């Protein structure tokens, strides 16, 4: 059986409707929050409404870090990377009551130094883009993620024995998220949070 993690980056207020949809459909999601900004790209962020974040958790969703201020971690100094991680970890741990937190790297950007620091604060790191898109390599701090458009290749990948698919959403229409869930159910997918997905990869 293939495991699927549906993940949502940035933590826009509007993403709460995804959380409600997933809850109604019996599907857990993973939401990565920017912790140090009131707005990003001109849109308000959920981190400023603690009750909403707690509702996410009550619905069975995972809450992770998308850093403190959404900077490209490969373009700043390693001390700044550490501060981005440390501040976001403290805030999310306090909100969730959980220290076992994952991170989604902003822009999917990471390198060996970023991984080294991430491993001090987080239980996994998720990227996106071409690198390890289908998680054919089980790498705890370089878990792949993809946009929904790549799922057209899923039938072939299932035949090749992939174990974990991670879909990345930002601000797609709700109907698309619902359609993706319905499509994945055709493959008898097991929906998991990305934290749970580590076990699917034997990590």
C-alpha positions as a LaTeX table, in Angstrom:
\begin{tabular}{lrrr}
\hline
Residue & $x$ (\AA) & $y$ (\AA) & $z$ (\AA) \\
\hline
Unk1 & 0.00 & 0.00 & 0.00 \\
Unk2 & 1.26 & 3.46 & $-0.87$ \\
Unk3 & 1.36 & 6.15 & 1.82 \\
Unk4 & 0.38 & 9.71 & 0.90 \\
Unk5 & 1.06 & 12.88 & 2.89 \\
Unk6 & $-0.83$ & 16.03 & 1.91 \\
Unk7 & 1.19 & 19.06 & 3.00 \\
Unk8 & 0.40 & 22.77 & 3.05 \\
Unk9 & 3.10 & 25.44 & 3.12 \\
Unk10 & 3.17 & 28.96 & 4.59 \\
Unk11 & 0.12 & 28.75 & 6.86 \\
Unk12 & $-2.18$ & 31.28 & 5.21 \\
Unk13 & $-5.40$ & 31.91 & 7.13 \\
Unk14 & $-7.31$ & 30.66 & 4.09 \\
Unk15 & $-5.67$ & 27.25 & 4.45 \\
Unk16 & $-7.91$ & 26.54 & 7.42 \\
Unk17 & $-10.60$ & 25.62 & 4.89 \\
Unk18 & $-8.30$ & 22.83 & 3.67 \\
Unk19 & $-8.04$ & 21.57 & 7.24 \\
Unk20 & $-11.83$ & 21.48 & 7.53 \\
Unk21 & $-12.21$ & 19.70 & 4.18 \\
Unk22 & $-9.64$ & 17.07 & 5.09 \\
Unk23 & $-11.29$ & 16.52 & 8.46 \\
Unk24 & $-14.66$ & 15.95 & 6.79 \\
Unk25 & $-13.05$ & 13.47 & 4.39 \\
Unk26 & $-11.21$ & 11.62 & 7.17 \\
Unk27 & $-7.77$ & 12.61 & 5.89 \\
Unk28 & $-4.91$ & 13.99 & 8.03 \\
Unk29 & $-2.83$ & 16.85 & 6.69 \\
Unk30 & 0.47 & 18.48 & 7.56 \\
Unk31 & 0.60 & 22.27 & 7.82 \\
Unk32 & 3.93 & 24.14 & 7.85 \\
Unk33 & 3.66 & 27.55 & 9.49 \\
Unk34 & 5.82 & 30.64 & 9.15 \\
Unk35 & 6.13 & 31.71 & 12.77 \\
Unk36 & 7.64 & 35.21 & 12.73 \\
Unk37 & 5.50 & 37.18 & 10.27 \\
Unk38 & 2.00 & 38.59 & 10.48 \\
Unk39 & 1.60 & 38.38 & 6.70 \\
Unk40 & 3.37 & 36.72 & 3.79 \\
Unk41 & 2.84 & 37.73 & 0.16 \\
Unk42 & 0.20 & 40.18 & 1.43 \\
Unk43 & $-1.85$ & 37.45 & 3.11 \\
Unk44 & $-2.50$ & 36.97 & 6.81 \\
Unk45 & $-0.99$ & 33.95 & 8.52 \\
Unk46 & $-2.59$ & 31.42 & 10.86 \\
Unk47 & 0.24 & 31.63 & 13.37 \\
Unk48 & $-1.31$ & 34.87 & 14.65 \\
Unk49 & $-4.51$ & 33.05 & 15.61 \\
Unk50 & $-3.49$ & 30.50 & 18.21 \\
Unk51 & $-7.00$ & 29.08 & 18.49 \\
Unk52 & $-7.01$ & 28.17 & 14.80 \\
Unk53 & $-3.69$ & 26.40 & 15.17 \\
Unk54 & $-5.01$ & 24.43 & 18.13 \\
Unk55 & $-8.09$ & 23.50 & 16.09 \\
Unk56 & $-5.78$ & 22.10 & 13.40 \\
Unk57 & $-4.25$ & 19.83 & 16.01 \\
Unk58 & $-7.64$ & 18.85 & 17.45 \\
Unk59 & $-8.69$ & 17.77 & 13.94 \\
Unk60 & $-5.75$ & 15.37 & 13.84 \\
Unk61 & $-3.48$ & 17.39 & 11.59 \\
Unk62 & 0.27 & 17.78 & 12.05 \\
Unk63 & 1.75 & 21.26 & 12.51 \\
Unk64 & 5.36 & 21.83 & 11.46 \\
Unk65 & 7.81 & 24.65 & 10.82 \\
Unk66 & 8.31 & 26.67 & 7.65 \\
Unk67 & 10.99 & 28.68 & 9.50 \\
Unk68 & 10.56 & 31.98 & 11.30 \\
Unk69 & 10.66 & 34.45 & 8.39 \\
Unk70 & 10.68 & 32.28 & 5.22 \\
Unk71 & 14.20 & 33.02 & 4.01 \\
Unk72 & 16.16 & 30.96 & 1.48 \\
Unk73 & 18.32 & 28.97 & 3.88 \\
Unk74 & 21.09 & 28.47 & 1.32 \\
Unk75 & 21.57 & 32.23 & 0.92 \\
Unk76 & 22.06 & 33.23 & 4.55 \\
Unk77 & 24.76 & 32.54 & 7.11 \\
Unk78 & 24.66 & 29.38 & 9.17 \\
Unk79 & 24.06 & 31.36 & 12.37 \\
Unk80 & 21.00 & 32.92 & 10.75 \\
Unk81 & 19.81 & 29.46 & 9.68 \\
Unk82 & 20.14 & 28.31 & 13.28 \\
Unk83 & 18.11 & 31.29 & 14.51 \\
Unk84 & 15.37 & 30.65 & 11.93 \\
Unk85 & 15.12 & 27.07 & 13.18 \\
Unk86 & 15.42 & 27.81 & 16.89 \\
Unk87 & 12.76 & 30.53 & 17.00 \\
Unk88 & 10.23 & 28.59 & 14.95 \\
Unk89 & 10.81 & 25.41 & 16.95 \\
Unk90 & 10.19 & 27.21 & 20.25 \\
Unk91 & 6.94 & 28.77 & 19.03 \\
Unk92 & 5.51 & 25.62 & 17.46 \\
Unk93 & 6.53 & 23.44 & 20.40 \\
Unk94 & 4.72 & 25.80 & 22.78 \\
Unk95 & 1.62 & 25.82 & 20.58 \\
Unk96 & 1.45 & 22.08 & 20.02 \\
Unk97 & 2.93 & 20.74 & 23.23 \\
Unk98 & 5.11 & 18.56 & 21.03 \\
Unk99 & 8.88 & 18.63 & 20.50 \\
Unk100 & 8.84 & 16.12 & 17.62 \\
Unk101 & 8.43 & 18.68 & 14.85 \\
Unk102 & 9.26 & 18.55 & 11.15 \\
Unk103 & 10.27 & 21.36 & 8.82 \\
Unk104 & 9.54 & 22.23 & 5.21 \\
Unk105 & 12.45 & 24.21 & 3.78 \\
Unk106 & 11.32 & 27.52 & 2.20 \\
Unk107 & 11.52 & 27.30 & $-1.60$ \\
Unk108 & 12.65 & 23.70 & $-1.11$ \\
Unk109 & 16.21 & 25.03 & $-0.72$ \\
Unk110 & 18.72 & 23.17 & 1.42 \\
Unk111 & 22.30 & 21.93 & 1.46 \\
Unk112 & 24.45 & 19.79 & 3.74 \\
Unk113 & 24.97 & 22.61 & 6.24 \\
Unk114 & 21.22 & 23.26 & 6.42 \\
Unk115 & 20.61 & 19.56 & 7.01 \\
Unk116 & 23.25 & 19.49 & 9.76 \\
Unk117 & 21.52 & 22.29 & 11.65 \\
Unk118 & 18.01 & 21.01 & 10.91 \\
Unk119 & 18.90 & 17.68 & 12.51 \\
Unk120 & 19.49 & 19.51 & 15.83 \\
Unk121 & 15.96 & 20.90 & 15.93 \\
Unk122 & 13.64 & 18.78 & 13.80 \\
Unk123 & 12.80 & 15.12 & 13.26 \\
Unk124 & 12.71 & 15.49 & 9.47 \\
Unk125 & 13.05 & 18.00 & 6.64 \\
Unk126 & 10.89 & 18.22 & 3.52 \\
Unk127 & 12.00 & 19.76 & 0.26 \\
Unk128 & 10.18 & 20.05 & $-3.07$ \\
Unk129 & 11.02 & 20.16 & $-6.75$ \\
Unk130 & 13.15 & 17.72 & $-8.72$ \\
Unk131 & 15.23 & 16.44 & $-5.82$ \\
Unk132 & 13.98 & 13.06 & $-4.56$ \\
Unk133 & 10.49 & 13.95 & $-5.77$ \\
Unk134 & 9.10 & 10.42 & $-5.34$ \\
Unk135 & 11.09 & 9.56 & $-2.20$ \\
Unk136 & 12.90 & 6.77 & $-4.00$ \\
Unk137 & 15.74 & 7.51 & $-1.57$ \\
Unk138 & 14.73 & 7.32 & 2.10 \\
Unk139 & 16.41 & 10.46 & 3.45 \\
Unk140 & 14.95 & 11.81 & 6.69 \\
Unk141 & 16.21 & 15.36 & 6.07 \\
Unk142 & 15.59 & 15.50 & 2.33 \\
Unk143 & 12.08 & 14.10 & 1.95 \\
Unk144 & 10.72 & 14.88 & $-1.49$ \\
Unk145 & 7.54 & 16.78 & $-2.25$ \\
Unk146 & 5.68 & 17.63 & $-5.44$ \\
Unk147 & 2.84 & 19.66 & $-6.86$ \\
Unk148 & $-0.39$ & 17.86 & $-7.74$ \\
Unk149 & 0.37 & 18.03 & $-11.48$ \\
Unk150 & 3.05 & 15.33 & $-11.10$ \\
Unk151 & 0.51 & 12.77 & $-9.87$ \\
Unk152 & $-0.22$ & 11.88 & $-13.48$ \\
Unk153 & 2.88 & 9.66 & $-13.23$ \\
Unk154 & 1.60 & 7.88 & $-10.12$ \\
Unk155 & 0.42 & 4.65 & $-11.84$ \\
Unk156 & 3.92 & 3.98 & $-13.17$ \\
Unk157 & 5.56 & 4.87 & $-9.87$ \\
Unk158 & 3.22 & 2.55 & $-7.95$ \\
Unk159 & 4.30 & $-0.31$ & $-10.20$ \\
Unk160 & 7.91 & 0.55 & $-9.36$ \\
Unk161 & 7.15 & 0.17 & $-5.67$ \\
Unk162 & 7.33 & 3.70 & $-4.30$ \\
Unk163 & 6.30 & 3.85 & $-0.66$ \\
Unk164 & 5.59 & 7.51 & 0.13 \\
Unk165 & 4.17 & 10.32 & $-1.98$ \\
Unk166 & 4.18 & 13.85 & $-0.55$ \\
Unk167 & 1.95 & 16.41 & $-2.26$ \\
Unk168 & 2.68 & 20.10 & $-1.65$ \\
Unk169 & $-0.08$ & 22.72 & $-1.70$ \\
Unk170 & 0.07 & 26.49 & $-1.17$ \\
Unk171 & $-3.09$ & 28.31 & $-2.30$ \\
Unk172 & $-4.83$ & 25.97 & $-4.71$ \\
Unk173 & $-8.65$ & 25.95 & $-4.94$ \\
Unk174 & $-10.41$ & 23.68 & $-2.48$ \\
Unk175 & $-11.99$ & 21.64 & $-5.28$ \\
Unk176 & $-8.50$ & 20.67 & $-6.48$ \\
Unk177 & $-7.51$ & 19.38 & $-3.05$ \\
Unk178 & $-10.72$ & 17.35 & $-2.92$ \\
Unk179 & $-10.11$ & 15.99 & $-6.42$ \\
Unk180 & $-6.57$ & 14.94 & $-5.50$ \\
Unk181 & $-7.89$ & 13.01 & $-2.49$ \\
Unk182 & $-10.50$ & 11.26 & $-4.62$ \\
Unk183 & $-7.88$ & 10.41 & $-7.27$ \\
Unk184 & $-5.49$ & 8.97 & $-4.68$ \\
Unk185 & $-8.24$ & 6.84 & $-3.17$ \\
Unk186 & $-8.42$ & 4.99 & $-6.50$ \\
Unk187 & $-4.97$ & 3.64 & $-5.62$ \\
Unk188 & $-6.11$ & 2.58 & $-2.14$ \\
Unk189 & $-3.68$ & 5.12 & $-0.70$ \\
Unk190 & $-3.14$ & 5.32 & 3.04 \\
Unk191 & $-3.24$ & 8.98 & 4.04 \\
Unk192 & $-0.74$ & 9.94 & 6.73 \\
Unk193 & 0.82 & 13.01 & 8.28 \\
Unk194 & 4.39 & 13.40 & 7.11 \\
Unk195 & 5.59 & 12.51 & 10.61 \\
Unk196 & 3.73 & 9.20 & 10.23 \\
Unk197 & 5.10 & 8.87 & 6.71 \\
Unk198 & 8.60 & 8.35 & 8.07 \\
Unk199 & 7.55 & 4.84 & 9.08 \\
Unk200 & 6.38 & 4.15 & 5.52 \\
Unk201 & 9.99 & 4.71 & 4.43 \\
Unk202 & 11.38 & 2.66 & 7.30 \\
Unk203 & 12.84 & 5.73 & 9.01 \\
\hline
\end{tabular}
